[in-house]
Amino acid sequence: QVQLVESGGGLVQAGGSLRLSCAASGRIFSINVMGWYRQAPGKQREVVATITSGGSTNYADSVKGRFTISRDNAKNTVYLQMNSLKSEDSAVYYCNADVDTIIRRDDYWGQGTQVTVSS
């Protein structure tokens, strides 16, 4: 089994910053792509940013220049630094990881962490 545990969400004023962390644990052989997604009330879950094991990144247009995704492969951890936050960034943020275990390759999700940006 693999678990993803997120931390770092909270309430922040518009223009402020937050840093999310997501640590993967369990019977992990390797982790391929890791990413952050978000879901606002009444909306579909959307991708925010992804990062490969080699460090290649992709961002949603809405967060480019404001958010930075990074990872520590030795710690099986992915981070999301969020700057210049806007009210429209308010959502539940979910961590995702494409994990190779000894037995199989699967997609895993964290439990989500709430980010609320007040205007």
N, C-alpha and C positions, 0 to 999 in steps of 0.2 A: 504494500500500500504506500501511496505517496500523499503527503499533506502539504498544502500551501497555506501559510499564515500571513495575513496582511496586517500592517500597522501604519499609523501616521495620519489617519484621517482626522477630521475635526471641523471646527467653525473658524472661519477667517474672514476678515473684511476684504472687500474688493481691492485689488492691487497688491494684496499680500501674497505670501508664499507658504507652501506646505511640501513636505517630502514624504512620499509613501515608500514603504518597504514591503517586500514579500519574500519570505524564506521558504524554500522547499526542503522537505525532509522525508525520509523513508528509504525504501530499497531502490535507490537511484543509481543507474549506471552512467547515464549522461543526460543532459538537458539540451534540447535543440533550441527552438525559438521560445522566448519568453515575452510576455506582453501585458499591457494594461488595457482594460476595456472599461466602459462606464455605461450606466443606465440611469436616466432621469425618469421621474414619474410620468407614466403615460407614453414613454418613448421606447424604441427598441434599443437593445444593447449595441454599442458601437465601439469600434477599435479606436484607441487613443494613440498608442505607440507600441512598436514591437522591436525586439533586438535579437539577433542571431547569436550563436555561441562565439562567433568570430567578431562580434561587435558591430555588425551592420544594422543600421536603424531605419525605421520608417515612422512617420508621424501623420496623424490626421491634419488636414489643412487648418482646422480650427485651432490647433495648439502649436503649430510650427512657430519657432522663435520664442515661445514662452515655456514649453515643457521640455525636459531632457530625461531620456531613459538611459539607464546604465545597468550593468550587472557585475557581480563578483562571482566568477565561475567556481572559485575555491569554496565559497560559502553557499553556493546554489541560491543566490539572492539577487533579486532585481529591484531596482529603485526607480522612482519617478519624482523628479524635482519639478515642482509646479510653481512658476513665478507669474507675476502680473495676473493673478486670478480674477476671473469675471464671474458675475452671477450665473451666467449660462454654463459655467463649469461645474455647478452643483449637481451632484449625482452620487450614486453608489459606484465605487471603483472596484473592479475585480481584477485580480491577477490570474494570468493563464500561463501554463507551461506545457510544452510538448516533450514528454519524458520517456526515455528508454529505461526500462527496468531490466532485470536479468531475463525476464520472461517475455515481455511484450512492450510495445510502444503505445502510449495513450496520451490523451489530452486531459489536463487537470485544471480545476478552478479553485480559487480561494473563496472564502465565505463573503467577501465584500467588506469595504470600509466606506463609511459615509463622509463625503466632503460637502460642506455647505459654505457658500460664499455669500456674505451679506453685502448688499449695496448701500 
